């Protein structure tokens, strides 16, 4: 749901590559070329950057009053849901 910080397979740090990768791919560059130029050689790390989808905004739309109540009760983490109330 969030950007990958490390490769799930080999544990290599990838968090510092996320923004340059996304900026360049969004600008229309070829993802394969961008990964090569960023120095990402292992196919496991390439997979992490290439297939990562940040969909936290989409998941947040399904936040219900019950899940907010449980989050506050269990973790003491209030949050504003879609309606703005806790």
Secondary structure, DSSP 8 states (H G I E B T S, - for coil): ----SB-TTT--B-HHHHHHHHHHHHTT--HHHHHHHHT--SHHHHHHHHH----HHHHHTT--HHHHHHHHHHH------TTS--
